[in-house]
């Protein structure tokens, strides 16, 4: 798996031009648009906001990759003590969270209505991603989109084989950004920022055998961010279904054929997407429970036997009523506060999500389903 949706989400919206707007369909156009993002101050219209998000988010991807390669090599060469490494990692994560928050707020201001914004040709952005002064094939095509179809979901590292990209990728893909694309990107911004905020709530123990809840308030912030992501994903689905045009689409509904979205979505897919958003929102808000029962069966019960018989894990309580700072969660034999376990009753049924995941895991469609979830966020 490469960074495709994450990178495009970190690239913010998917967009192009009215007269004078940025051109993201060529390498030169991208370079000119992002040459000096601060030169014109705060973006004054929606097209400018979209351009600013793309420039800042692609710069963020470059920052992360450069730090992850050059930074870790430097730490190893300098033999930095563990404490200094931890401080640097925290600083990098906090920087990423701050940038995501800034671009998320810009995206939330974009209200295109029925009009389209910028046009994007992601495979044309030739960027030095790792900061070594050269643009290798994997960097040239980092933002390129896989060809549309029902390919298997796979994990793979960067490739410098040009034939691979020509064979597997839609190098001519163009996206004319509309409001549904803005919502797709906005949902991903919420999810990624929320996950990193969740991460920063904790610190590793000295023996690396568990984590310490260091910042309980960040649990609540992460819950809100991720929950908002589910809401926006649902709105985005409705926005796609309401579209009447069919021109250089990112996500297309079953009636749109001019879509470069890597996963073709039919009517059944949109129905299951709606069901997934509904069930994830119910779980996240504590209306349904995870079956993490002691002595229970199934994937979650085996991995996390946390709650007494007749109860399940209330995710909302886990996040919104966290224990005190300094609480240690061991990687084995984890025990959560009792208020995280909710009695199963008519108002709090078990979520079907874990059962669905287990069924997908056992079937030939499991990895395909994972690919579907990955792209539709």
Secondary structure, DSSP 8 states (H G I E B T S, - for coil): --SHHHHHHHT------STT---BSSHHHHHHHTTTTTTT-S--SHHHHHHHHHHHHHHHHHHHHHIIIIIHHHHHHHT--HHHHHHHHHHHHHHHHHHHHHHHHHHHT---TTS---EE-GGG----SSSSS---HHHHTTT-EE-SS------------HHHHHHHEETT--EE--HHHHHHHHHHHHHHHHHHHHHHTEEE-TTSSEEEE--HHHHHHHHHHHHHHHHHHHHHHHHHHT----SSBSS--TT---B--SS---HHHHHHHHHHHHHHHHHHTTSEEB--BTT--SHHHHH---B-TTEEE-HHHHHHT---TT-EEESSS----GGGEEE-BTTBEE-SHHHHHHHHHHSTTHHHHHHHHHHH-
